[in-house]
């Protein structure tokens, strides 16, 4: 019995560690992990915070939250603890609040290419945003989502559609909890990298893959819009 419990813990730890791969970091970037943990901690412990406090009390509270948040999510298994569960909808909100860059100007080459292709398919009255969820978030570790695109009405800022993605090097993986599974063959990984010092970048290959994945994301956005 004890051996089975240990195996289960090790599988959980392995699953967690594999979500934060070099692939995901290099391709779509990460959230601000410190900010995310603080916001997740406040969400889980809302009853601890008073709405009326002095500036000194507020400063002390911020310091306490930072320390407590790091302890709350200290190791790999903390995000899978049932007592620390955060549902999908609120996980999305926390991820949005913990971005490092501008969701309308992705800095990483891969989401930027996807973004530009997808954006061109929609009229100017729509706004498109991309959010990464990697780097230690409930959305990634618990809900199996590495990132997502959102479409908005540009005038009203109303959210119109959501499409989630999951990146993987595991070519045998053919199903995902995310709307779109993006399989990156390790053999072809350098073909996606347009950096100047990479001689293996293949623009034709890259453009074809971006078109392929973007069309799936566009379809997922349309289907999500139709279900609302």
ABEGO torsion letter per residue (X at the ends): XAAAAAAAAAAAAAAAAAAABAAAAAAAEBBBAAAAAAAAAAAAAAAABBABBBAAAAAAAAAAAAAAAAAABABAAAAABAAABBBAAAAAAAAAAABABBAABBABAAAAAAAAAAAAABBAABBBBBBBABGGBAAAAAAGBABBBBBBBAAAGBBABBBBBBBBABAABABBABABBBBBBAAAAAAABABAABAABBAAAAAAAAAAAAAAAAAAAAAAAAAX
